Amino acid sequence: MNYYSSRGISEPVSSARAIVDGLAPDGGLYTMAPDAIPHFDIEELRGMDYCPLAAKIVSALLPDFEEEEALELVQKAYSGKFSNEKLAPLADTGKDMFLELFHGPTSAFKDMALCLLPYLMKASAEKCGSDDTILILTATSGDTGKAAMEGFRDVPGIRIIVFYPEEGVSAVQKQQMVSQEGKNVKVCAVRGNFDDAQNGVKHIFESAPEREGLSLSSANSINIGRLVPQVVYYFSAYLAAVENGRIALGDKLNFCVPTGNFGDILAGYIAGEMGLPVGKLICASNENDVLTDFINTGVYDRRRDFHKTVSPSMDILISSNLERLLYLMSGDAKLVAGLMEKLKADGYYQVPAELLEKIQAKFAAYSCDDRRTKAAIASVWNGQHYLMDTHTAVAWQAYQDFGPENGPCVILSTASPYKFPAAVLSALSVDCEGDEFEMMELLEQVSSVPMPENLRGLRERSRRHKDVVDPYAMGAYVYFKMDDKEWR
Ligand SMILES: *Cc1c(COP(=O)(O)O)cnc(C)c1O
């Protein structure tokens, strides 16, 4: 199974090459051909633990990895790093089902993929016969950066630079990043928003000068190696819902996903194409509701105000992975290339009616502002004694708008509430004068939900990274680091 550029100009490549390169040379995203997606019989997957299940799915989607090798990498990637032995447990309150994806080293769902990506990347480089140093460039809306640096820190042969929007992340997220250790990591703030940071990184990929012995790659979800590990937990959640007696094997199950770059929810779509009985995929957005409008009208229009919200990891107006969905659903790279061209030139595009119909058959979309987000946190805490973070709350609210009468649903819980303590406390109507770190402690007292160990003592960690650049200077920053012999 080869990987094709969603824009159809670059040559198809092997799965290993797709991971090493990150982005296709024509600016497209490497994607499997829609008719080549492997199929599973879920009956056969029943009772499997997370790691063997992950190995099966990873090796099916990335055929350069035999199942045995995949299992070895998966076990290395996850062992000892998660605070829950199931890795991604399904928390069932009796009313709602939350798929908890935040028990990893940085307390956000990005860990599910970013613990594994470094292992996939190293092995892929070997398979491609490359001994270049790999420089990973990553833009983050808050959670990817930390998770990527944790995953890649001190991995030989790899360097990583993370860009984050200076004012666009929570204090906890910022402190997690600027205190990052590891000789091979650099963190730099950008005076702009996430879209500026992500565009800057894409631009560097397109225009960076060649350096002998150095190749660039990405840890963003434009890298297929990020996406594949995320497919696994849709299967594990489905099987857990069967074990809990919530559904019978073969029944359709809806999934509601708090969405930013469209990576997480796209993994759910791929799971469905692999034979998992996925009902509707509910795309939940905050006030940055470009995807809600797109799914409901077929017009993607980023010409709108950018809102800073209490769910900052979803403050995104250009959702990169949507391009992959358009490719998978239309099978028409020429169409996709045209739409992306139009988005770049005019700031919007409209998909053909036939494609919109296909999208709406699979996806529903709702958005939720900060006021409703906080009301959702209070309502679920008071009604079910379950503490949601702000992103999970956006999803829970979207599920209410969708209508619980439309079938059982798993709500993806993408972050620990302790990453966003200010908003969560305010939702619970608890006043706090102190900074976010004091808020974390207060939240623990009020809720008795234990704080993740990795967030304890965060405030005391020293700030190691102080760089700040304007968006236009990101390229210069990277080229300078590329030539810094000491760092390389
Ligand atoms: C990244 C992130 C999301 C959005 O995921 P996408 O794959 O970008 O759609 C949602 N919630 C949290 C907490 C995140 O960190």
The ligand as a Tripos MOL2 file, in Angstrom:
@<TRIPOS>MOLECULE
LIG
   15    15     1     0     0
SMALL
NO_CHARGES

@<TRIPOS>ATOM
      1 C1         -5.1930   19.1040   19.5240 C.3       1 LIG1
      2 C2         -6.3480   19.0620   20.4170 C.ar      1 LIG1
      3 C3         -7.6560   18.9580   19.9200 C.ar      1 LIG1
      4 C4         -7.9620   18.9580   18.4410 C.3       1 LIG1
      5 O1         -7.5010   17.8280   17.7800 O.3       1 LIG1
      6 P1         -7.3160   17.8320   16.1940 P.3       1 LIG1
      7 O2         -6.7280   16.5280   15.8410 O.co2     1 LIG1
      8 O3         -6.3640   18.9830   15.9200 O.co2     1 LIG1
      9 O4         -8.6580   18.0890   15.5960 O.co2     1 LIG1
     10 C5         -8.6960   18.8680   20.8300 C.ar      1 LIG1
     11 N1         -8.4670   18.8840   22.1590 N.ar      1 LIG1
     12 C6         -7.2230   19.0070   22.6710 C.ar      1 LIG1
     13 C7         -7.0520   19.0480   24.1370 C.3       1 LIG1
     14 C8         -6.1220   19.0860   21.8240 C.ar      1 LIG1
     15 O5         -4.8940   19.1890   22.3470 O.3       1 LIG1
@<TRIPOS>BOND
     1     1     2 1
     2     2     3 ar
     3     2    14 ar
     4     3     4 1
     5     3    10 ar
     6     4     5 1
     7     5     6 1
     8     6     7 2
     9     6     8 1
    10     6     9 1
    11    10    11 ar
    12    11    12 ar
    13    12    13 1
    14    12    14 ar
    15    14    15 1
@<TRIPOS>SUBSTRUCTURE
     1 LIG1         1 GROUP 0 **** ****
